[in-house]
Amino acid sequence: MQLGYNIHSMKNLDIIKTPKKEVIKTAVQVLEAGGLIIFPTETTYGAGVDATNQEAVNKLLVYKTRREGKPLSIAVQDQKSAAKYVEINQQAKKLYQRFLPGPVTIISKSLGKVALGVESEFSTLGVRIPDHKLMLKILKAFGKPITATSANASGKKRPYSIDDIMSNLSQKQKNLIDLVLDAGQLAKNDPSTVIDTTFSTPTTLRAGKIKTIGRESLVSRCESETKKIAGTLMLKHWNKIKKSGLVIGLDGPLGAGKTVFTKGVGKFLQIKEIITSPTYSYIEEYDYQRHGVSGKLYHIDLWKIETAEELKKLEIEELIAPNNVVVIEWWEQGKTELDKKTNLKILISEKENKTREIKIIKIYK
């Protein structure tokens, strides 16, 4: 059964000229029918479907193309509505009060009430309350969350006008759109800032217009949390991995959790093999395939490296390539030679009560 409307009955409403009641009524009808709408926000144009309707979400995922496991987020009318779909902890409450409605997406633990493909593989869900009067009225009238992802196809330019969207879509993608709410040319604002509140401190996964939230220092209380932090960093830098590869330098005392962190990287990359410390082999190589992307994880241990000549023999430069992840334990041993090749440098230190501080202390563009 085809959802919503077909291309011949697709509607394009000029929301500046059309009565607001008609716009709201039409949008709700399309959403209730499982259709896909294009709508304006205070950042860019978004693409929305009923986030609780599996067929509608599947349709949106086809429209977006090449999501490769990246989660969607939802738009709701207020914090009370959000609480039906996520657990809002104290740090999330503070962010809601300070920044929402507004250009911020707040990630919390999901309650599992949305369709598959909306929440992340970490069972978390991003929530937006748009600072856009029309969209808030549509959300209130609809009574359920809609997806809040940008309306451009994956990898295409940010959509500040309907032409930005349509000129970069295939006919197949255009056929999936049921309703366009055209507000004309939007101001060229940055996309929303994305903050994860499921860690010990709020962590910025994407810096948008608001760039001062969150810290690049996290506290891990157990091995599973260390692995989750590693996986979240991989998701944050997934585009970088595909484009040119990612090099991560790990430092910290013996037993701090460097290999545990690497296991988290491997879990994100869906590597089935058991990852162990390569102290005596220097380098361990693992093939991975994640959502159609094939590459390698190189796990390197420099603990026994004493000279630049010994480091050179490892030929680490040859391992840096698109789709590859290079994780280097005891990074300080090769700091001089590796400094400018490293994208993320992470210090893992022991704290009280068997906790670990995971601090990102250097990031290269």
VMD Tcl script that draws the C-alpha trace (Angstrom):
set ca {
  {0.00 0.00 0.00}
  {1.40 3.38 -0.96}
  {1.39 5.91 1.82}
  {-0.08 9.38 1.59}
  {-0.46 11.02 -1.79}
  {1.29 10.47 -5.09}
  {3.30 13.01 -7.05}
  {0.26 14.05 -9.13}
  {-1.63 15.17 -6.02}
  {1.36 16.55 -4.13}
  {0.54 19.95 -2.68}
  {2.74 23.00 -2.46}
  {1.35 25.60 -0.08}
  {2.68 29.12 0.07}
  {2.33 29.52 3.84}
  {2.70 33.28 3.64}
  {-0.40 33.63 1.44}
  {-2.44 30.62 2.61}
  {-4.63 30.96 5.72}
  {-2.89 29.36 8.70}
  {-5.90 27.18 9.56}
  {-5.80 25.64 6.07}
  {-2.05 25.04 6.30}
  {-2.35 23.35 9.70}
  {-5.34 21.22 8.63}
  {-3.64 20.07 5.44}
  {-0.36 19.25 7.19}
  {-2.12 17.18 9.85}
  {-4.13 15.28 7.22}
  {-0.95 14.39 5.32}
  {0.87 13.29 8.48}
  {-2.08 11.18 9.63}
  {-2.13 9.49 6.20}
  {1.53 8.53 6.59}
  {2.74 11.22 4.23}
  {6.00 13.15 4.08}
  {5.99 16.93 4.50}
  {8.67 19.54 3.89}
  {8.46 22.31 6.48}
  {10.34 25.44 7.56}
  {12.11 25.88 10.90}
  {14.28 28.59 12.44}
  {17.35 26.80 11.02}
  {16.64 25.09 7.68}
  {13.80 23.29 5.92}
  {13.01 19.94 7.53}
  {11.50 16.68 6.33}
  {8.82 15.25 8.59}
  {6.69 12.16 8.96}
  {4.84 10.62 11.88}
  {7.75 9.37 14.01}
  {5.60 6.56 15.42}
  {4.52 5.21 12.01}
  {6.98 2.59 10.76}
  {5.90 2.72 7.12}
  {6.15 6.51 7.13}
  {9.63 6.42 8.70}
  {10.76 3.81 6.16}
  {9.57 6.16 3.43}
  {11.59 9.02 4.90}
  {14.72 6.86 5.12}
  {14.38 6.07 1.40}
  {13.99 9.79 0.73}
  {17.09 10.76 2.74}
  {19.31 8.00 1.22}
  {22.70 6.82 2.58}
  {21.86 7.38 6.25}
  {24.24 4.53 7.20}
  {22.76 4.06 10.63}
  {22.60 7.75 11.58}
  {19.56 8.36 13.80}
  {16.78 10.82 13.15}
  {15.40 13.18 15.79}
  {11.87 14.20 16.65}
  {10.08 17.53 16.92}
  {7.50 18.02 19.67}
  {5.53 21.01 20.93}
  {6.87 21.17 24.51}
  {8.78 19.40 27.28}
  {5.65 17.59 28.51}
  {5.26 16.02 25.06}
  {8.96 15.12 24.96}
  {8.66 13.26 28.28}
  {6.35 10.74 26.60}
  {9.23 9.58 24.39}
  {12.47 10.18 26.35}
  {13.76 10.16 29.91}
  {14.53 13.79 30.77}
  {17.25 13.90 33.43}
  {18.30 16.95 35.42}
  {20.90 18.19 32.96}
  {18.40 17.81 30.11}
  {15.79 19.77 32.08}
  {18.23 22.65 32.50}
  {18.92 22.70 28.76}
  {15.19 22.57 27.93}
  {14.56 25.52 30.23}
  {17.47 27.53 28.88}
  {17.37 26.87 25.14}
  {14.02 25.44 24.02}
  {12.14 26.33 21.93}
  {15.21 27.08 19.85}
  {17.92 25.70 17.53}
  {19.06 22.92 19.88}
  {18.54 19.15 19.68}
  {18.76 17.46 23.08}
  {19.58 13.76 23.17}
  {18.17 11.62 25.99}
  {17.55 7.95 26.66}
  {14.67 6.78 24.48}
  {11.55 5.17 25.93}
  {11.28 3.03 22.80}
  {8.00 4.51 21.55}
  {9.11 5.64 18.11}
  {9.50 3.66 14.90}
  {12.70 1.77 14.12}
  {15.31 3.98 12.51}
  {14.45 7.07 14.54}
  {16.42 6.45 17.72}
  {20.16 5.73 17.69}
  {21.86 2.37 18.06}
  {22.66 3.48 21.62}
  {18.88 3.61 22.39}
  {18.98 7.40 22.57}
  {16.69 9.90 20.90}
  {17.20 13.53 19.92}
  {14.38 15.99 20.63}
  {13.71 19.40 19.09}
  {11.15 22.02 20.07}
  {11.32 24.37 17.07}
  {11.15 28.11 17.60}
  {8.67 28.43 14.75}
  {5.07 29.38 15.53}
  {3.47 27.55 12.60}
  {5.32 24.29 13.27}
  {4.44 24.42 16.95}
  {0.77 24.79 16.01}
  {1.00 21.85 13.60}
  {2.65 19.72 16.28}
  {-0.04 20.65 18.78}
  {-2.83 19.83 16.31}
  {-1.20 16.54 15.25}
  {-0.59 15.42 18.83}
  {2.34 13.15 18.00}
  {6.03 13.74 17.26}
  {7.25 14.16 13.72}
  {10.78 13.52 12.50}
  {13.06 16.55 12.56}
  {15.75 15.96 9.98}
  {16.95 18.39 7.34}
  {15.04 18.21 4.05}
  {18.12 17.83 1.86}
  {19.19 14.43 0.59}
  {22.17 13.12 2.54}
  {25.37 14.92 1.56}
  {23.63 17.72 -0.36}
  {23.62 21.47 0.42}
  {21.71 22.78 3.40}
  {18.13 23.60 2.38}
  {17.28 27.26 2.86}
  {14.79 27.33 -0.02}
  {12.55 24.82 -1.76}
  {14.75 25.12 -4.85}
  {17.75 24.07 -2.73}
  {15.85 20.87 -2.05}
  {14.25 20.07 -5.39}
  {17.30 20.82 -7.51}
  {19.24 18.13 -5.67}
  {16.64 15.35 -5.63}
  {16.06 12.49 -8.03}
  {12.59 12.04 -9.49}
  {12.15 9.03 -7.21}
  {12.81 11.21 -4.16}
  {10.48 13.93 -5.38}
  {7.74 11.33 -5.78}
  {7.97 10.60 -2.05}
  {7.08 14.16 -1.01}
  {3.39 14.69 -0.28}
  {3.27 18.28 0.95}
  {5.59 21.27 0.76}
  {5.09 24.16 3.18}
  {6.88 26.92 1.31}
  {8.01 29.87 3.42}
  {10.27 31.25 0.70}
  {13.98 31.88 1.30}
  {14.99 31.19 4.91}
  {17.76 33.04 6.70}
  {21.02 31.10 6.32}
  {21.35 30.00 9.93}
  {23.45 27.08 11.10}
  {21.69 23.77 11.82}
  {20.72 22.98 15.38}
  {23.33 22.37 18.05}
  {23.15 18.73 19.16}
  {23.85 17.91 22.81}
  {23.91 14.43 24.35}
  {22.70 14.40 27.97}
  {23.11 10.67 28.55}
  {26.70 11.03 29.77}
  {27.98 12.41 33.07}
  {28.20 15.88 31.53}
  {26.36 17.32 28.50}
  {28.39 16.60 25.37}
  {28.13 18.57 22.14}
  {27.94 16.24 19.14}
  {27.39 19.04 16.64}
  {28.00 22.74 17.12}
  {25.35 24.85 15.42}
  {24.37 28.43 16.11}
  {24.84 27.85 19.85}
  {28.42 26.69 20.23}
  {29.15 27.01 23.94}
  {27.29 24.01 25.35}
  {28.87 20.87 26.71}
  {32.41 19.87 27.50}
  {34.86 17.56 25.82}
  {35.50 15.81 29.13}
  {33.42 12.85 30.26}
  {33.33 10.58 33.28}
  {32.94 6.85 32.70}
  {31.71 4.71 35.58}
  {32.19 1.32 33.92}
  {33.55 -0.45 30.85}
  {30.22 -0.35 29.02}
  {30.06 3.45 29.42}
  {33.62 3.81 28.11}
  {32.62 1.77 25.05}
  {29.52 3.90 24.55}
  {31.61 7.09 24.68}
  {33.92 5.63 22.03}
  {30.98 4.66 19.83}
  {29.39 8.08 20.16}
  {32.65 9.75 19.09}
  {32.76 7.45 16.07}
  {29.23 8.43 15.11}
  {30.13 12.10 15.53}
  {33.11 11.71 13.17}
  {31.59 9.15 10.78}
  {31.73 11.53 7.80}
  {35.40 12.23 8.56}
  {36.10 8.49 8.65}
  {34.56 8.02 5.21}
  {36.23 11.06 3.68}
  {39.84 10.71 4.82}
  {40.05 8.29 7.73}
  {40.37 9.00 11.45}
  {43.43 8.77 13.70}
  {42.88 8.61 17.46}
  {45.72 8.91 19.95}
  {45.08 7.35 23.37}
  {47.07 8.06 26.51}
  {46.68 7.14 30.14}
  {48.24 4.91 32.80}
  {48.35 1.14 32.60}
  {44.85 -0.23 33.13}
  {43.10 3.08 32.53}
  {40.89 1.68 29.77}
  {42.64 2.39 26.47}
  {41.92 -1.07 25.09}
  {38.35 -0.91 26.43}
  {37.92 2.34 24.49}
  {39.21 0.61 21.35}
  {36.72 -2.21 21.91}
  {34.02 0.46 21.86}
  {35.34 1.68 18.50}
  {35.23 -1.90 17.24}
  {31.69 -2.41 18.49}
  {30.53 0.71 16.64}
  {32.22 -0.58 13.47}
  {30.38 -3.90 14.00}
  {33.58 -5.92 14.26}
  {32.80 -9.42 15.56}
  {36.38 -10.43 16.43}
  {37.66 -10.05 19.98}
  {39.88 -6.97 20.22}
  {42.94 -7.41 22.44}
  {45.89 -5.19 23.25}
  {48.63 -5.46 20.56}
  {51.47 -4.87 23.04}
  {53.74 -7.49 21.50}
  {52.50 -7.48 17.91}
  {52.47 -3.65 17.74}
  {49.59 -3.60 15.22}
  {46.37 -5.59 14.95}
  {44.21 -5.23 11.85}
  {40.44 -5.78 11.70}
  {38.16 -5.60 8.68}
  {34.77 -4.01 9.20}
  {31.59 -3.44 7.26}
  {29.06 -0.98 8.62}
  {25.93 -0.08 6.68}
  {27.57 -0.81 3.33}
  {30.86 0.94 4.17}
  {33.92 -1.33 4.21}
  {37.18 -0.39 5.86}
  {39.78 -1.34 8.44}
  {40.45 -0.69 12.09}
  {44.15 -0.60 12.94}
  {44.86 -0.99 16.66}
  {48.41 0.10 17.47}
  {50.39 -0.08 20.74}
  {53.54 2.05 21.07}
  {54.42 0.98 24.63}
  {57.62 -0.78 23.50}
  {58.59 1.86 20.92}
  {61.66 3.80 22.05}
  {63.02 5.57 18.98}
  {61.74 7.43 15.93}
  {63.37 4.79 13.77}
  {61.35 2.04 15.41}
  {58.18 4.06 14.94}
  {58.96 4.65 11.27}
  {59.09 0.89 10.66}
  {55.40 0.64 11.58}
  {54.55 2.77 8.49}
  {51.53 4.29 10.19}
  {51.13 6.88 7.43}
  {50.33 4.07 5.00}
  {47.35 3.04 7.14}
  {45.63 6.45 7.02}
  {43.04 6.32 4.25}
  {39.32 6.86 3.66}
  {37.15 4.41 5.67}
  {40.06 3.49 7.96}
  {40.26 4.10 11.70}
  {43.68 4.09 13.36}
  {43.69 3.88 17.18}
  {47.10 4.36 18.83}
  {47.67 3.41 22.47}
  {50.57 5.08 24.34}
  {50.40 7.86 21.75}
  {52.88 10.03 23.66}
  {55.63 7.59 22.70}
  {55.38 8.86 19.11}
  {54.03 12.34 19.76}
  {56.62 14.27 17.73}
  {56.10 12.21 14.59}
  {52.34 11.64 14.98}
  {51.12 15.01 16.25}
  {49.95 16.53 12.96}
  {48.56 13.22 11.69}
  {46.24 12.76 14.66}
  {42.61 13.91 14.53}
  {41.60 13.21 18.12}
  {43.87 12.93 21.14}
  {42.18 11.41 24.16}
  {43.54 11.21 27.70}
  {42.01 8.58 29.96}
  {42.80 9.12 33.63}
  {41.80 7.28 36.79}
  {39.49 9.08 39.21}
  {37.94 8.26 42.55}
  {35.48 5.37 43.01}
  {36.92 3.46 40.04}
  {35.70 6.05 37.54}
  {37.62 7.23 34.51}
  {37.82 10.70 33.01}
  {37.88 10.64 29.23}
  {39.14 13.98 28.01}
  {39.47 15.07 24.39}
  {42.39 17.46 24.60}
  {43.29 18.08 20.99}
  {41.29 18.10 17.77}
  {42.73 18.68 14.30}
  {40.52 19.80 11.42}
}
mol new
graphics top color blue
foreach p $ca { graphics top sphere $p radius 0.5 }
foreach p [lrange $ca 0 end-1] q [lrange $ca 1 end] { graphics top cylinder $p $q radius 0.2 }
display resetview
